[in-house]
Amino acid sequence: MTSAFGSVVAERVIDLLTLIVLASITFFVEFDKLNKFVMDNFGDKIPNAESIYGLAYMAFGIFVVLGLLGFVLFRIFRNKFHRNPIYLKIKSIIKDLLKGFLSIRKIQNPIGFWLSTVGIWFLYYLVPFVVFYAFPETSNLDFMAGLSILIMSGIGMSAPVQGGIGVFHMLVGGILVLYGVSLEEGKVFALVLHSTHFITIMVFGGLSFIISVFMKKVPANAIGK
C-alpha cells in the first residue's frame, strides 16, 4: 500500500517540480513589476528594504543554516536515532515511498506519460484565457498574466483546504492587482475560474470513476512488466 501511494507521490512531485520551474521563470520575468508593487505598497513596512533581493538572500541563508544545524545534530546523535522505533518506522515509510516514486522508471509508455504531463499543464495554462475574454477588465491581459495566474492557481489548489476554496480566490484575485485589475474584479474572476475547474473535475472525475469500475482489473504482479 505504501509503494502504491509512492506512485501517487511521484505524480505529485513531478507536478510540484513543474510548478517550481514555472514559478521561477515567472518570478524573474515579472520581477520588476513585482518589485515595484511591493515597494509601492509595503516598502515602508519592511525595515531597511531597498529591494526584495535582501529578503530572498535572508530566507536562503536561514534555510542553509537550519539545514546545516539539522545535519550536525543528526550526525552527533545518529546512534540514538538508529535505535529509536519512531525513526526506524519513518525510515521504512520513506524507503517504501521512494520505491514507489522510482517506479516511474518502469512505466510502459514513458513518451505518452511525459507528453500527457506537458499537455495537462499546457491546457491548464490556456484555461484562464477563456475567462479573460469573458470580462472587459481582463480582456487585455497578456500571456505573462496567464502564467502568473497558472502559478497562483496551482498553489491555491495545492493548499491544505478542501478544493482550494478561499486560498485559490485570494491568490488569483491578488495577483491580478499587479496587472491593473481591482481586487473586487479579481475575486470575481477567480470565482469563475475556480468554478470551471470544480465543474470539470466533478464531471470528468465522476465519468472516470464509473469507467474504472467496469475496466478489466490488472493483477498486481503484472504491474511494471
Long-range contacts (C-beta under 8 A, 24 or more apart in sequence): 2-93, 2-96, 2-97, 2-100, 3-96, 3-97, 3-99, 3-100, 3-103, 4-100, 5-97, 5-100, 6-96, 6-97, 6-98, 6-99, 6-100, 6-101, 6-103, 7-100, 7-101, 7-103, 7-104, 8-100, 9-97, 9-100, 9-101, 10-100, 10-101, 10-102, 10-103, 10-104, 13-101, 14-104, 14-117, 15-154, 16-158, 18-117, 18-121, 19-151, 19-154, 19-155, 19-158, 22-121, 22-147, 22-150, 22-151, 22-154, 23-151, 25-147, 26-144, 26-147, 26-148, 26-151, 29-144, 30-144, 30-148, 30-178, 33-178, 34-178, 37-177, 37-178, 103-224, 106-224, 124-150, 124-153, 124-154, 125-150, 127-193, 127-196, 127-197, 128-153, 128-193, 130-196, 131-189, 131-192, 131-193, 131-196, 134-192, 135-185, 135-188, 135-189, 137-181, 137-182, 137-185, 137-189, 138-176, 138-181, 138-185, 138-189, 141-179, 141-181, 145-176, 145-179, 148-175, 148-178, 148-179, 149-175, 149-176, 149-193, 151-175, 153-193, 153-194, 153-197, 157-197, 163-194, 163-198, 164-194, 165-194, 168-194, 169-194
